[in-house]
Amino acid sequence: MKKIFMFLLSVLFITFTSQVHSYDATKYAICYGEMTKAHKARGFHQSNRSASILVKETVCKAYAEGEDLNYEGKGQ
């Protein structure tokens, strides 16, 4: 009985402490496109492509998960 109680308590704890992240693929795609355009305009995309991709992936993932960001190229 004690094991069942501990198991249920653990499940309850995990349920309440886990965070549900929403992800908007459209926001990600728009962000990625706008940032790529901005990076190309200032030469960052050509001069350091791997860093440009890493920055875009990191920023756009956070933006797609609902973070309120003012990323480079937003709205262009």
DSSP file (Angstrom, degrees, kcal/mol; ACC not computed):
  #  RESIDUE AA STRUCTURE BP1 BP2  ACC     N-H-->O    O-->H-N    N-H-->O    O-->H-N    TCO  KAPPA ALPHA  PHI   PSI    X-CA   Y-CA   Z-CA
    1    1 A M     >        0   0    0      0, 0.0     4,-2.4     0, 0.0     5,-0.2   0.000 360.0 360.0 360.0 -39.2    0.0    0.0    0.0
    2    2 A K  H  >  +     0   0    0      1,-0.2     4,-2.3     2,-0.2     5,-0.2   0.879 360.0  51.7 -64.6 -38.1    2.9    2.3    0.8
    3    3 A K  H  > S+     0   0    0      2,-0.2     4,-2.4     1,-0.2    -1,-0.2   0.904 109.6  49.0 -65.9 -41.5    4.4    1.7   -2.6
    4    4 A I  H  > S+     0   0    0      2,-0.2     4,-2.7     1,-0.2     5,-0.2   0.924 111.3  50.0 -63.5 -44.2    1.2    2.5   -4.4
    5    5 A F  H  X S+     0   0    0     -4,-2.4     4,-2.4     1,-0.2    -2,-0.2   0.918 112.0  47.4 -60.7 -44.4    0.8    5.7   -2.4
    6    6 A M  H  X S+     0   0    0     -4,-2.3     4,-2.3     2,-0.2    -1,-0.2   0.883 111.6  51.4 -65.4 -38.5    4.4    6.8   -3.2
    7    7 A F  H  X S+     0   0    0     -4,-2.4     4,-2.5     2,-0.2    -2,-0.2   0.945 112.0  45.5 -63.5 -48.3    3.9    6.0   -6.9
    8    8 A L  H  X S+     0   0    0     -4,-2.7     4,-2.4     1,-0.2    -2,-0.2   0.885 112.5  51.4 -62.9 -39.2    0.7    8.0   -7.0
    9    9 A L  H  X S+     0   0    0     -4,-2.4     4,-2.3    -5,-0.2    -1,-0.2   0.898 110.1  49.6 -63.9 -40.9    2.3   10.9   -5.2
   10   10 A S  H  X S+     0   0    0     -4,-2.3     4,-2.6     2,-0.2    -2,-0.2   0.914 111.2  48.7 -64.1 -44.3    5.3   10.8   -7.6
   11   11 A V  H  X S+     0   0    0     -4,-2.5     4,-2.4     1,-0.2    -2,-0.2   0.917 111.9  49.4 -62.8 -43.0    2.9   10.9  -10.6
   12   12 A L  H  X S+     0   0    0     -4,-2.4     4,-2.1     2,-0.2    -2,-0.2   0.909 111.7  48.8 -61.9 -43.3    1.0   13.8   -9.1
   13   13 A F  H  X S+     0   0    0     -4,-2.3     4,-2.0     2,-0.2    -2,-0.2   0.922 112.1  47.8 -62.9 -46.0    4.2   15.7   -8.4
   14   14 A I  H  X S+     0   0    0     -4,-2.6     4,-1.7     1,-0.2    -2,-0.2   0.895 110.4  53.3 -63.8 -40.3    5.6   15.1  -11.9
   15   15 A T  H  < S+     0   0    0     -4,-2.4    -1,-0.2     1,-0.2    -2,-0.2   0.915 113.5  41.5 -61.7 -44.1    2.2   16.2  -13.4
   16   16 A F  H  < S+     0   0    0     -4,-2.1    -1,-0.2     1,-0.2    -2,-0.2   0.777 117.8  45.7 -77.0 -26.4    2.2   19.5  -11.5
   17   17 A T  H  < S+     0   0    0     -4,-2.0     2,-0.2    -5,-0.2    -1,-0.2   0.671  89.2  96.4 -93.1 -16.4    5.8   20.3  -12.0
   18   18 A S     <  -     0   0    0     -4,-1.7     2,-0.4    -5,-0.2    -4,-0.0  -0.514  67.9-139.0 -76.0 142.2    6.2   19.6  -15.7
   19   19 A Q        -     0   0    0     -2,-0.2     2,-0.6     2,-0.0    -2,-0.1  -0.827   5.2-140.2-102.2 138.2    5.8   22.5  -18.0
   20   20 A V        -     0   0    0     -2,-0.4     2,-0.5     2,-0.0    -2,-0.0  -0.867  17.5-159.8 -98.2 121.7    3.9   22.3  -21.2
   21   21 A H        -     0   0    0     -2,-0.6     2,-0.3     2,-0.0    45,-0.1  -0.885   3.7-151.1-104.5 126.0    5.7   24.2  -24.0
   22   22 A S        -     0   0    0     -2,-0.5     2,-0.4    43,-0.4    -2,-0.0  -0.689  10.6-158.6 -89.6 151.3    3.7   25.2  -27.0
   23   23 A Y        -     0   0    0     -2,-0.3     2,-0.7    42,-0.1    42,-0.2  -0.990   7.5-159.1-136.0 124.4    5.6   25.5  -30.3
   24   24 A D     >  -     0   0    0     40,-1.9     4,-1.9    -2,-0.4     5,-0.1  -0.882   3.0-170.6-108.3 104.0    4.4   27.5  -33.3
   25   25 A A  H  > S+     0   0    0     -2,-0.7     4,-2.4     1,-0.2     5,-0.2   0.819  86.5  56.7 -64.3 -31.7    6.1   26.3  -36.4
   26   26 A T  H  > S+     0   0    0      2,-0.2     4,-2.5     1,-0.2    -1,-0.2   0.923 106.5  48.8 -66.1 -43.5    4.8   29.2  -38.5
   27   27 A K  H  > S+     0   0    0      1,-0.2     4,-2.6     2,-0.2    -2,-0.2   0.906 111.2  51.5 -61.1 -40.8    6.4   31.7  -36.1
   28   28 A Y  H  X S+     0   0    0     -4,-1.9     4,-2.9     2,-0.2    -2,-0.2   0.942 110.7  47.2 -60.7 -48.4    9.7   29.8  -36.3
   29   29 A A  H  X S+     0   0    0     -4,-2.4     4,-2.3     2,-0.2    -2,-0.2   0.906 113.7  46.9 -63.3 -42.9    9.6   29.8  -40.1
   30   30 A I  H  X S+     0   0    0     -4,-2.5     4,-2.6     2,-0.2     5,-0.2   0.938 114.3  47.7 -63.9 -46.6    8.8   33.5  -40.3
   31   31 A C  H  X S+     0   0    0     -4,-2.6     4,-2.7    -5,-0.2     5,-0.2   0.929 112.1  49.6 -57.9 -48.1   11.5   34.4  -37.7
   32   32 A Y  H  X S+     0   0    0     -4,-2.9     4,-2.3     1,-0.2    -1,-0.2   0.903 112.5  47.4 -62.0 -42.8   14.1   32.2  -39.5
   33   33 A G  H  X S+     0   0    0     -4,-2.3     4,-2.2    -5,-0.2    -1,-0.2   0.920 113.5  46.9 -65.0 -44.8   13.4   33.8  -42.9
   34   34 A E  H  X S+     0   0    0     -4,-2.6     4,-2.1     1,-0.2    -2,-0.2   0.900 114.0  47.6 -65.6 -40.6   13.5   37.4  -41.5
   35   35 A M  H  X S+     0   0    0     -4,-2.7     4,-2.9    -5,-0.2     5,-0.2   0.889 109.9  53.0 -68.8 -37.3   16.7   36.7  -39.7
   36   36 A T  H  X S+     0   0    0     -4,-2.3     4,-2.6    -5,-0.2     5,-0.2   0.928 109.3  49.5 -61.4 -44.5   18.3   35.1  -42.7
   37   37 A K  H  X S+     0   0    0     -4,-2.2     4,-2.0     1,-0.2    -2,-0.2   0.922 113.5  46.0 -60.0 -44.7   17.5   38.1  -44.8
   38   38 A A  H  X S+     0   0    0     -4,-2.1     4,-1.4    34,-0.2     6,-0.2   0.901 112.6  49.9 -66.7 -41.0   19.0   40.4  -42.2
   39   39 A H  H  <>S+     0   0    0     -4,-2.9     5,-1.4     1,-0.2     6,-1.2   0.890 111.7  48.6 -65.3 -39.2   22.1   38.3  -41.8
   40   40 A K  H ><5S+     0   0    0     -4,-2.6     3,-0.8    -5,-0.2    -1,-0.2   0.891 106.6  57.4 -66.5 -38.4   22.6   38.2  -45.5
   41   41 A A  H 3<5S+     0   0    0     -4,-2.0    -1,-0.2     1,-0.2    -2,-0.2   0.834 114.3  37.0 -63.4 -32.8   22.2   42.0  -45.7
   42   42 A R  T 3<5S-     0   0    0     -4,-1.4    -1,-0.2    -5,-0.1    -2,-0.2   0.377 114.4-112.9-102.8   5.5   25.0   42.6  -43.3
   43   43 A G  T <>5S+     0   0    0     -3,-0.8     4,-2.3    -4,-0.5     5,-0.2   0.454  83.9 117.8  85.4   0.5   27.2   39.8  -44.6
   44   44 A F  H  ><S+     0   0    0     -5,-1.4     4,-2.2    -6,-0.2     8,-0.3   0.881  72.3  56.4 -68.6 -37.5   27.0   37.6  -41.4
   45   45 A H  H  4 S+     0   0    0     -6,-1.2    -1,-0.2     1,-0.2    -5,-0.2   0.874 115.2  37.7 -61.8 -38.4   25.4   34.7  -43.3
   46   46 A Q  H  4 S+     0   0    0     -7,-0.3     3,-0.4     2,-0.1    -2,-0.2   0.863 118.8  46.2 -82.1 -38.1   28.2   34.5  -45.8
   47   47 A S  H  < S+     0   0    0     -4,-2.3    -2,-0.2     1,-0.2    -3,-0.2   0.820 132.7  11.5 -79.7 -30.6   31.2   35.2  -43.5
   48   48 A N     X  +     0   0    0     -4,-2.2     4,-2.4    -5,-0.2     3,-0.3  -0.492  69.7 167.1-147.4  70.2   30.2   32.9  -40.6
   49   49 A R  H  > S+     0   0    0     -3,-0.4     4,-2.6     1,-0.2     5,-0.2   0.862  75.6  53.1 -58.5 -42.8   27.4   30.6  -41.8
   50   50 A S  H  > S+     0   0    0      1,-0.2     4,-2.1     2,-0.2    -1,-0.2   0.899 112.2  45.0 -64.4 -39.3   27.6   28.1  -38.9
   51   51 A A  H  > S+     0   0    0     -3,-0.3     4,-2.6     2,-0.2    -1,-0.2   0.892 111.6  53.7 -69.2 -38.7   27.3   30.9  -36.3
   52   52 A S  H  X S+     0   0    0     -4,-2.4     4,-2.4    -8,-0.3    -2,-0.2   0.919 110.4  46.6 -60.1 -44.6   24.5   32.5  -38.3
   53   53 A I  H  X S+     0   0    0     -4,-2.6     4,-2.8     2,-0.2     5,-0.2   0.914 111.8  50.7 -64.7 -43.7   22.6   29.2  -38.3
   54   54 A L  H  X S+     0   0    0     -4,-2.1     4,-2.3    -5,-0.2     5,-0.2   0.914 111.6  47.7 -61.7 -43.3   23.1   28.6  -34.6
   55   55 A V  H  X S+     0   0    0     -4,-2.6     4,-2.7     2,-0.2     5,-0.3   0.940 113.7  47.4 -62.2 -47.6   21.9   32.1  -33.7
   56   56 A K  H  X S+     0   0    0     -4,-2.4     4,-2.6     1,-0.2     5,-0.3   0.918 112.8  48.4 -62.1 -44.8   18.8   31.8  -35.9
   57   57 A E  H  X S+     0   0    0     -4,-2.8     4,-1.7     2,-0.2    -1,-0.2   0.915 115.2  44.9 -62.6 -43.5   18.0   28.3  -34.5
   58   58 A T  H  X S+     0   0    0     -4,-2.3     4,-1.8    -5,-0.2    -2,-0.2   0.947 118.4  41.0 -66.3 -50.2   18.4   29.4  -30.9
   59   59 A V  H  X S+     0   0    0     -4,-2.7     4,-2.3    -5,-0.2    -2,-0.2   0.928 116.9  47.5 -66.3 -46.4   16.5   32.7  -31.2
   60   60 A C  H  X S+     0   0    0     -4,-2.6     4,-2.5    -5,-0.3    -1,-0.2   0.823 108.6  54.7 -70.1 -31.0   13.7   31.4  -33.4
   61   61 A K  H  X S+     0   0    0     -4,-1.7     4,-1.4    -5,-0.3    -1,-0.2   0.938 110.9  45.8 -64.3 -46.4   13.1   28.3  -31.2
   62   62 A A  H  <>S+     0   0    0     -4,-1.8     5,-2.3     1,-0.2    -2,-0.2   0.909 113.9  49.2 -62.3 -41.9   12.6   30.6  -28.2
   63   63 A Y  H ><5S+     0   0    0     -4,-2.3     3,-1.5     1,-0.2    -2,-0.2   0.905 109.7  51.2 -64.3 -42.1   10.3   32.9  -30.2
   64   64 A A  H 3<5S+     0   0    0     -4,-2.5   -40,-1.9     1,-0.3    -1,-0.2   0.757 104.7  58.2 -67.6 -24.7    8.3   29.9  -31.5
   65   65 A E  T 3<5S-     0   0    0     -4,-1.4   -43,-0.4   -42,-0.2    -1,-0.3   0.391 130.6 -91.6 -87.3   3.8    7.9   28.7  -27.9
   66   66 A G  T < 5S+     0   0    0     -3,-1.5     2,-0.2     1,-0.3    -3,-0.2   0.461  74.1 147.9 106.6   2.0    6.3   32.0  -27.0
   67   67 A E      < -     0   0    0     -5,-2.3     2,-1.1    -6,-0.2    -1,-0.3  -0.519  51.2-124.7 -69.8 135.2    9.1   34.1  -25.8
   68   68 A D        +     0   0    0     -2,-0.2     2,-0.3     2,-0.1    -1,-0.1  -0.707  46.7 167.0 -85.0 100.3    8.5   37.8  -26.6
   69   69 A L        -     0   0    0     -2,-1.1     2,-0.5    -6,-0.1    -3,-0.0  -0.845  41.5-150.8-119.9 151.5   11.6   38.7  -28.6
   70   70 A N        -     0   0    0     -2,-0.3     3,-0.1     4,-0.0    -2,-0.1  -0.686  37.8-177.4-113.7  72.3   12.7   41.6  -30.7
   71   71 A Y    >   -     0   0    0     -2,-0.5     3,-1.9     1,-0.1     2,-0.2  -0.229  36.7 -80.6 -75.7 161.4   15.0   39.7  -33.0
   72   72 A E  T 3  S+     0   0    0      1,-0.3   -34,-0.2   -37,-0.0   -33,-0.2  -0.405 116.8  15.4 -62.3 125.8   17.1   41.1  -35.8
   73   73 A G  T >  S+     0   0    0      1,-0.3     3,-1.9    -2,-0.2    -1,-0.3   0.448  83.9 162.1  91.5   1.2   15.1   41.6  -39.0
   74   74 A K  T <   +     0   0    0     -3,-1.9    -1,-0.3     1,-0.3   -43,-0.1  -0.329  68.6   8.5 -61.1 128.7   11.7   41.3  -37.2
   75   75 A G  T 3         0   0    0     -2,-0.1    -1,-0.3     1,-0.0    -2,-0.0   0.548 360.0 360.0  82.0   8.6    8.9   42.7  -39.4
   76   76 A Q    <         0   0    0     -3,-1.9    -2,-0.1     0, 0.0    -1,-0.0   0.445 360.0 360.0 -96.1 360.0   11.0   43.2  -42.5
